[in-house]
Amino acid sequence: MSFALLVVILLGKRIGLRERILVQESLNQTSTGGIIRLVILLLVFSTSMELLATGILATRWVPEYGWTFGLFTSLFHSVSAFNNAGFSLWGDSLSGYVGDPVVNLVITTLFITGGIGFTVIYDLVRKRRFKSLALHSKLMLVGTFVLNTVVMLLIFLFEYNNPFTLQPLSLSEKLWGSYFQAVTPRTAGFNTLDIGALEPATLTLIIVLMFIGAGSASTGSGIKLTTLLIILVTVRAYLKGNRDAVVFGRRIPENIVIRALAILVISIGFVGMSILLLTLTEPSADYLSLVFEAFSAFGTVGLSMGLTGDLSAMGKIVIMMLMMVGRIGPVTLAFALAKSSNDHYRFPKEDVFTG
């Protein structure tokens, strides 16, 4: 949507209200005001981040591969990381640099920045103080930090004695490997540890992270971190007997809570149906590998336990369709398929037993 708008601007065309509304929805903005300025800012910011990262990575890869391939490798991985594509020029992704501080810091900074959401970036550029940030930005920043820290510690514990992942590495390499593998499952797609050799507990943790995904209006997919946080805040409010879901001194509107629940249920439905189809198309495959493959596709992560290349034609179609659903968004797709209704009246209400 941003690229389409930029093309229209370059052609000197007028940006109408309809186009502004489309971009507003695409970038999760509350109004159409400042949309053009936001899109231009995104272009400048994205290009600057990728070029800066290319320069830093070049200091690492040019001495190793020479100017031509070294610069190309740096540019390729910078663009791939910032846009959460996860493509690497090496068959083992970035496993050869599991303990390299430069590669680890630059690549993770890129895909965390790209995955946190353009809305948060724009908010940070304008306000710069945490107290002044919008609620969405506060949730994304705090949620990302807490989730990444907790998952890093868990992976370090789960894989510490695994002879195929962390055990042969030094302590610093163990920490770098745990950190990288903790932040990459939320749609980044790179890996520095052998995914197929990870412990079942670690794989389960990664599946959950792939389902959660990145932030709204970001380069990533999944149900989005804020969706999960809103549901958790709502559950906490219910258990405490509170009338409203409140976080950071702000009440979550009821329609946002309903939307979050809809996203969760529809997403589980799409992934669950895909896993069922994969068990039919790939009867000889390991079940955990199928589940991992499905969640990875939905989150457009790109991680695999080695099953992707061995999928049947029908299995590949299922995975491709699931990737499309994850990228477009399950709620967007559901809205497109559902019939619109004129809700001009309300029925009498009656209680239903639950739980």
Beta strands, then each sheet from edge to edge (+ up, - down):
strand 1: 246-247
strand 2: 250-251
sheet 1: 1+ 2-
end
